Amino acid sequence: MTPLPTSGLGVDLDVAAYALRLGDDALVLGQRLAEWAARSPQIEEDVALLNLALDQLGAARSLLTHAGRLLGPDADGHVRTEDDLAFLRDEPDWTNALLVELDGGDFGRTMARQLLVSAYQVPLYAALGSSADEGIAGVAGKAVKEVAYSLDHARSWVVRLGDGTDESHRRVQTGLDEVWPYAFELFERDPLVDRLLERGVAADPAAIEQQWQATVQEVLAEATLTVPETTWRPTGGRRGAHTTGFGYLLAELQHLHRSHPGARW
């Protein structure tokens, strides 16, 4: 794939980069959730997790399509499509947060991660519903309803597992301890976010983190789980530095399209 432009070629490179960041989060999380097909504790949960994955995929498609338009045509005059951005970028070009790419582990860890991500996406999309960029605002207006369901789903499972048996409590607490440090990358500010905050396009990470903390702490208290204590803050996903497991996820995600050029969603 032709490298993404770094200056001057697109209609709005900053908004494109932000839409791409949001779309990458959604697409990678959807891929991880879909890995639970035929593996979850109950057949009904298979359906539930796949529906959550489809919600993330729907948001990702709209955001990647929007990003492609804003990037403008490449040197050959080709406007990048959702397929180009999903299937033809290499690992360093992806800007998703590390949290969404983590292996789900057991069901307790997946639900702990889902709680942290959903509690972030609800206030994120609520704020972006009034974004100055109409494309992002439109996606957010629809997605906020879907991630609200995702948060309710994660909340019910985390409480059920945390306040259940000794074994279920141990597993979800262990999963929470493992994924917790990665959550703080979601609230990092960088020059891109600063520029877009001035334009009224991006959501304020500090305001989102306040709401996230309140929601997560409320759920963990109800679930009799302990808020992990750690000063470790892994980061790098927004800059294209990913975990080892991300390469395997990307290979599975892109295999069909790269093996059969021209294949479409």
N, C-alpha and C positions, 0 to 999 in steps of 0.2 A: 504493500500500500504506500502511496506517496506520503511522505511525512507531513504532519499537521503544520500549518503555518504558525510562525511565531510573531509576526508583525505585518500589518499593512494589507494582507491579502483578503481578509474577511470583512463581512458586514459589521460584526461586533465580536471581536475575539474574546473580550472579557466575559460577556454574557454566554457566549458559546462554551467557554471553559467551565463556567459555573453550571450550566445545564448538563454538560458532560460529566461533571463531578457527581451531580445528583443522579443522573442516569446510570453511571457506573455503580454507585451504591445499590440502586434498586435491582439492576441486572444481576450483579454478583450475589446479592442476598437471595434473589429468586432462584438462582442456580443451586445454592446451598439448600434451600428449603425443598426443592424438587428432588434432592437426593434421598429424601425420606419416603418416596413413593414405594409402597409395599414393604416398608420397614418399620412403620410406626407401631405403637402399642395396640392400637385399635384400628379397625378398618375405617371407622368414621374419621379418625384422625388422619388417615391417608388423604381422605377427601379434603379435610380442613387445611392441611399443610399445602396441598397442591393448589387450593384456591388462594391461599396467601401468596404462594409463589406466582400465580397468574396475575394477581393484583400488582405485585412488584414488576413483573414483566410488562404489563400494560403501561405503567408509569415510565419504565425504562424506554420503551419504544417511542413514546411521545417525546421524551426528553432528548433522546439521541437524534431523532428526526429534526427537532428544533435546533439542536447544536449543529447538525450538518448544514442546515440552511444558513445559519449565522456564520459559519466558517467560510462560506463562499466556495466557489469552484477551485479545484486544484489547477496545476499547471496545464493539464490537458483539457480543462473546461468541464470536468466532471464534478457535479455537486455530490458531496458525500452523503450517503444514505444511512439509515439505521443499520443495515447489514454491513456496510463498510466499517462503521465505528464499532459494532459488536464483534465482528468476526475477523477483521483484517488488521487490527492494532496489536502490536506486540506488548509484552508484559510492562515495560517501562512507560508505555503510553497511557496506562490505566491509572485513574486518579481516585479510585474508591478507598474508603477508610479500611483499615486493617480489620476492624471488628467484623465486618460483613463477610470477609473472605475466610475467616477461621473455620476449620473443620467443625462440624456440628457435634462430634463426639457422641456421647449417649444422649438420650432424650432430655435428661435434666439439664445438660449443658446447652442444648439447642433452645430450650425454653428460657433459660437464663439469658442467653444472647438475644433472643427475640424480645424479651421484656426490655432490655437496654436499648435496642434499636427502635422498637415501636414507641417507647416513651420519648425518644428523640424525634422521630418522624412526625408524631402528632403535632407538637408545637411548631416544628419546622414548616410543615405544609400549611398549618393555620396561618403562620406569618407570611408565607410566600403567596397566599391567596390574594394579598393586596400588593404584590410585587409590581414595580413599574414596568416590568417586561410582561407583556400580555401572554406570551407563550408559556412562560413559567407559571404565571398566575392561573392560567387555564388548567394546566396539569395539576397544580396544587389543589385547586378547588374540588376536583374529583378525587384525588388521592387521599385527601384528609379524611374522607368518610371511610375509605378502605383501611387506612392504618389505624383508625379508631377501633374498628373491629379486631384488627391484629393485636392491639394493645389489650383489649378485653380478653382475647383468647389466651395471650401469654400470661396475663394476670391470673386467670382462673387456674391455669396449669401450675404456675409457680407456687401459688397458695396451696393447691391440692398436694403437690409434691413436698413442699417445705413443711407443711403442717400435717403430713401423713405419717408414714411409718419411719422408723429410724433409718432404714435403708434409703427410702426416697428422699428424706431430709439430707442425708449425707451426700447423695449424688447431686442434688440440685445445688447444695452449698459448694461442693467441690467445683461444679461447672461454673458457678458464679465467681468463685475465687479466680478461676482460670481466665475468664473473659473480661472481668472487671477493668483491669488496667488499660485495655484497648479502647474503652469507651471514651476516654478523655480526648482522643484525637478528633472526635466529632465536633468538639467545641473550640478547636484551635482557630485563631485568626491569622490571616496572612495578607499580603498586599492585594491579592485579588478580591478577597472579601471586603477589605477596607475600601477599595475603590467602588465596589458595587453597593456597599452600604450608603455611601455618599450619593449614589444615583437612585437609591430606593429600590434596588433590584434584589439584593440578598437579604437573608434573615440574620438578625443579630445573634451570634453564638452565645453571648453572655446571658441574654434574656432566655434563650432556649434552655441553657444549662440550669438555670434556676427552676424552671418548670420541670425539667427532667429529674433533678434531684428530689423535688417534692413528690413526684409520682413514684419514683423508684423506692424511695425510703418508706413511703406509705405501704407499698406492696410488700416489701421485705419484712416490715414489722408484722403485717398480717400473716405472713408465711412463716414467722418465727425464724427468719434467716438473719445472719449477721452481715452487716455492711463490711466488705473486705477492707483491710487497712494495708495500703501499699503506696510507696512513693514512685514506683516504676511507671513510666508513661511511654510505652512504645509508640512510635510515630513513623511517618515516611510514606504512607499510602497515597496521600495527596500529591506527593512528589514522584510517584512511580516506583518507590522502593517497597517491595511486597514480601510477604512471608513465603517460606519454601513451598507450602502447599498450594499457593496461588497458581504456580506454573502448571500443576496437574489439573486444577479446576479449569484453567484457561484452555488447556489442550483438549479437554472433554467438550467444553463449550464450543470450540471453534473447529473441531475435527471434521464434521460433516461439510461445512461450508468450504473449508480449505481443500478438502478432498474432491469436492465437486464444485468448481468455480461457477458462479452464477446462481447457485441455489439461493432461494429466498425464503423468509419466514412465511 
